[in-house]
Amino acid sequence: MVMNQMRKAPGLIYAELNGELKKWKGNGQTMTVWDGKLMPKFRNRNTHAFAMKFFTWIIHRKNTKNYYLTYSANETIPSVAEVKDILRQFGKFYDGGVLARKASPPGFGEEKKSS
């Protein structure tokens, strides 16, 4: 369902979902690559905006750890392992639903923006 919605989004260059869930425990990662500044239009509107509000209670529970990061990258798309390292080093980090660290995006491109 998520991938079908994302594939229709204008400006989406690449999308990948990765993770594992067993007995309500596990991990998940969504990585998207966008052309220019089109990602906020997708993120903040329609079904995705509703999903972000609806699933906040799941994502920010007391036993979860979450990382978020938006940044301008160089010409290559990182691997899943590279993304995990970049997120842990530079991403906005929530521990148990509480903001523990603000994002400090890497300087791969000309423009930096965190979300």
Helices and strands as residue ranges (DSSP letters): H 2-7, E 12-22, E 25-34, H 39-43, H 46-54, H 56-59, E 65-68, H 80-90, E 92-95, E 98-101
